Amino acid sequence: MHEWGYREADETAAALTELLVRAAVADGGRRVSVHFADQDRQALVVALSHRPGLAVADTGALPELTGLGAVSCGTDTADDGRRVWAVLDL
């Protein structure tokens, strides 16, 4: 994010990313991937656990993500594992 020119969001983006990664790691998979995108002065940060077969999305991290500054956040479970995501105003 910093290299994209969003220096004012560095600390918030780092805190959101750390929490998203912790949530993905808690799923117990062997890999975690993190994805970033930006559009219209907002950034999307997604962590994917890559652990298939999880039945229900865990929403426990969502209140904390909002408390860290996410304007929107969520989680879902798919064939490739659980995705936990947050949107940040830039």
MIDOSE-1310 file (N, C-alpha, C; in nm, 2 decimals, decimal comma, always signed):
residues 90
mhew	+0,08/-0,12/+0,00/+0,00/+0,00/+0,00/+0,09/+0,12/+0,00; +0,19/+0,12/+0,08/+0,28/+0,24/+0,09/+0,34/+0,27/-0,05; +0,39/+0,16/-0,12/+0,45/+0,18/-0,25/+0,35/+0,23/-0,36; +0,22/+0,21/-0,33/+0,12/+0,25/-0,42/+0,08/+0,40/-0,40
gyre	+0,15/+0,46/-0,30/+0,12/+0,60/-0,27/+0,02/+0,63/-0,16; -0,02/+0,53/-0,09/-0,12/+0,54/+0,02/-0,05/+0,54/+0,16; +0,04/+0,63/+0,18/+0,12/+0,63/+0,30/+0,04/+0,66/+0,42; -0,06/+0,74/+0,41/-0,15/+0,78/+0,52/-0,22/+0,66/+0,58
adet	-0,24/+0,56/+0,50/-0,31/+0,44/+0,55/-0,22/+0,32/+0,59; -0,09/+0,35/+0,60/+0,01/+0,24/+0,63/-0,03/+0,17/+0,76; -0,05/+0,24/+0,87/-0,07/+0,17/+1,00/-0,20/+0,10/+1,00; -0,30/+0,16/+0,95/-0,43/+0,09/+0,95/-0,43/-0,03/+0,86
aaal	-0,37/-0,02/+0,74/-0,36/-0,13/+0,65/-0,28/-0,25/+0,71; -0,17/-0,21/+0,78/-0,09/-0,32/+0,85/-0,17/-0,39/+0,96; -0,24/-0,31/+1,04/-0,32/-0,37/+1,15/-0,43/-0,46/+1,09; -0,50/-0,42/+0,99/-0,61/-0,50/+0,93/-0,55/-0,63/+0,87
tell	-0,44/-0,61/+0,80/-0,37/-0,73/+0,73/-0,33/-0,83/+0,84; -0,27/-0,78/+0,95/-0,23/-0,87/+1,05/-0,35/-0,95/+1,11; -0,46/-0,89/+1,13/-0,57/-0,95/+1,19/-0,63/-1,05/+1,09; -0,64/-1,01/+0,96/-0,69/-1,10/+0,86/-0,60/-1,23/+0,85
vraa	-0,47/-1,21/+0,85/-0,38/-1,33/+0,84/-0,40/-1,42/+0,96; -0,41/-1,36/+1,08/-0,43/-1,44/+1,20/-0,56/-1,52/+1,19; -0,66/-1,46/+1,14/-0,79/-1,53/+1,12/-0,77/-1,65/+1,02; -0,70/-1,63/+0,91/-0,68/-1,73/+0,82/-0,59/-1,84/+0,87
vadg	-0,49/-1,81/+0,94/-0,40/-1,91/+1,01/-0,47/-1,99/+1,11; -0,57/-1,93/+1,18/-0,65/-2,01/+1,28/-0,73/-2,12/+1,22; -0,75/-2,12/+1,08/-0,82/-2,23/+1,02/-0,74/-2,35/+1,01; -0,61/-2,34/+1,03/-0,52/-2,46/+1,04/-0,48/-2,52/+0,90
grrv	-0,49/-2,44/+0,80/-0,44/-2,48/+0,67/-0,29/-2,48/+0,66; -0,24/-2,53/+0,55/-0,10/-2,53/+0,53/-0,04/-2,41/+0,46; -0,13/-2,33/+0,40/-0,09/-2,21/+0,33/-0,19/-2,10/+0,36; -0,15/-1,97/+0,35/-0,23/-1,86/+0,36/-0,19/-1,76/+0,25
svhf	-0,28/-1,70/+0,18/-0,24/-1,60/+0,08/-0,31/-1,47/+0,11; -0,25/-1,36/+0,08/-0,30/-1,23/+0,11/-0,31/-1,16/-0,03; -0,42/-1,09/-0,05/-0,44/-1,02/-0,18/-0,48/-0,88/-0,15; -0,43/-0,78/-0,23/-0,46/-0,64/-0,21/-0,51/-0,59/-0,35
adqd	-0,60/-0,49/-0,34/-0,65/-0,42/-0,46/-0,69/-0,28/-0,41; -0,69/-0,19/-0,51/-0,73/-0,05/-0,48/-0,82/+0,00/-0,59; -0,92/+0,08/-0,56/-1,01/+0,14/-0,65/-1,09/+0,25/-0,59; -1,10/+0,36/-0,65/-1,18/+0,47/-0,60/-1,15/+0,51/-0,46
rqal	-1,02/+0,52/-0,43/-0,98/+0,57/-0,29/-1,02/+0,47/-0,18; -1,03/+0,34/-0,22/-1,05/+0,24/-0,12/-0,96/+0,12/-0,15; -0,92/+0,05/-0,05/-0,84/-0,07/-0,06/-0,91/-0,19/-0,01; -0,89/-0,30/-0,08/-0,95/-0,43/-0,04/-0,83/-0,52/+0,00
vval	-0,84/-0,58/+0,12/-0,74/-0,67/+0,17/-0,81/-0,80/+0,20; -0,76/-0,91/+0,14/-0,82/-1,04/+0,15/-0,72/-1,14/+0,20; -0,75/-1,22/+0,30/-0,67/-1,33/+0,34/-0,75/-1,46/+0,31; -0,68/-1,56/+0,25/-0,75/-1,69/+0,21/-0,67/-1,80/+0,28
shrp	-0,75/-1,88/+0,35/-0,68/-1,99/+0,44/-0,64/-2,11/+0,36; -0,70/-2,13/+0,24/-0,66/-2,25/+0,15/-0,69/-2,38/+0,23; -0,78/-2,38/+0,32/-0,82/-2,51/+0,38/-0,96/-2,54/+0,34; -0,98/-2,63/+0,25/-1,11/-2,67/+0,20/-1,19/-2,75/+0,31
glav	-1,32/-2,75/+0,29/-1,40/-2,83/+0,38/-1,45/-2,76/+0,50; -1,43/-2,63/+0,52/-1,48/-2,56/+0,64/-1,63/-2,54/+0,62; -1,71/-2,57/+0,71/-1,85/-2,57/+0,70/-1,91/-2,43/+0,70; -1,87/-2,35/+0,80/-1,94/-2,23/+0,83/-1,83/-2,12/+0,85
adtg	-1,86/-2,00/+0,79/-1,76/-1,89/+0,80/-1,76/-1,84/+0,95; -1,64/-1,82/+1,00/-1,63/-1,77/+1,14/-1,63/-1,61/+1,13; -1,72/-1,55/+1,20/-1,74/-1,41/+1,20/-1,67/-1,34/+1,32; -1,60/-1,41/+1,40/-1,54/-1,36/+1,52/-1,45/-1,24/+1,50
alpe	-1,38/-1,23/+1,39/-1,29/-1,12/+1,37/-1,35/-0,99/+1,32; -1,48/-1,00/+1,27/-1,54/-0,88/+1,21/-1,55/-0,76/+1,30; -1,60/-0,77/+1,42/-1,61/-0,65/+1,50/-1,47/-0,58/+1,53; -1,36/-0,66/+1,54/-1,23/-0,61/+1,56/-1,18/-0,54/+1,43
ltgl	-1,21/-0,60/+1,31/-1,18/-0,53/+1,19/-1,24/-0,39/+1,18; -1,37/-0,39/+1,21/-1,44/-0,26/+1,21/-1,38/-0,16/+1,31; -1,34/-0,21/+1,42/-1,27/-0,13/+1,52/-1,14/-0,07/+1,48; -1,07/-0,15/+1,39/-0,94/-0,10/+1,34/-0,96/+0,00/+1,22
gavs	-1,08/+0,02/+1,17/-1,10/+0,12/+1,07/-1,16/+0,06/+0,94; -1,19/-0,06/+0,93/-1,25/-0,12/+0,81/-1,39/-0,05/+0,79; -1,42/-0,01/+0,67/-1,55/+0,05/+0,64/-1,65/-0,06/+0,60; -1,59/-0,17/+0,57/-1,67/-0,29/+0,53/-1,58/-0,41/+0,55
cgtd	-1,64/-0,52/+0,59/-1,56/-0,65/+0,61/-1,66/-0,77/+0,61; -1,60/-0,88/+0,59/-1,68/-1,00/+0,58/-1,60/-1,13/+0,57; -1,67/-1,24/+0,56/-1,60/-1,37/+0,55/-1,69/-1,46/+0,48; -1,64/-1,55/+0,40/-1,72/-1,66/+0,34/-1,63/-1,78/+0,32
tadd	-1,69/-1,89/+0,30/-1,63/-2,02/+0,28/-1,66/-2,07/+0,14; -1,55/-2,12/+0,07/-1,57/-2,17/-0,06/-1,49/-2,30/-0,07; -1,48/-2,36/-0,19/-1,41/-2,48/-0,22/-1,26/-2,46/-0,19; -1,21/-2,34/-0,21/-1,06/-2,32/-0,19/-1,03/-2,27/-0,05
grrv	-1,12/-2,27/+0,04/-1,10/-2,23/+0,18/-1,18/-2,11/+0,22; -1,14/-2,05/+0,34/-1,22/-1,94/+0,39/-1,15/-1,81/+0,35; -1,23/-1,71/+0,31/-1,18/-1,58/+0,28/-1,23/-1,49/+0,38; -1,14/-1,40/+0,43/-1,17/-1,30/+0,53/-1,12/-1,17/+0,46
wavl	-1,21/-1,07/+0,46/-1,17/-0,95/+0,38/-1,21/-0,82/+0,46; -1,15/-0,71/+0,42/-1,18/-0,58/+0,48/-1,15/-0,48/+0,37; -1,24/-0,37/+0,37/-1,23/-0,26/+0,29/-1,19/-0,14/+0,37; -1,09/-0,06/+0,32/-1,04/+0,05/+0,40/-1,04/+0,17/+0,31
dl	-1,10/+0,29/+0,36/-1,09/+0,41/+0,29/-0,95/+0,46/+0,28; -0,91/+0,52/+0,17/-0,77/+0,57/+0,16/-0,77/+0,72/+0,15
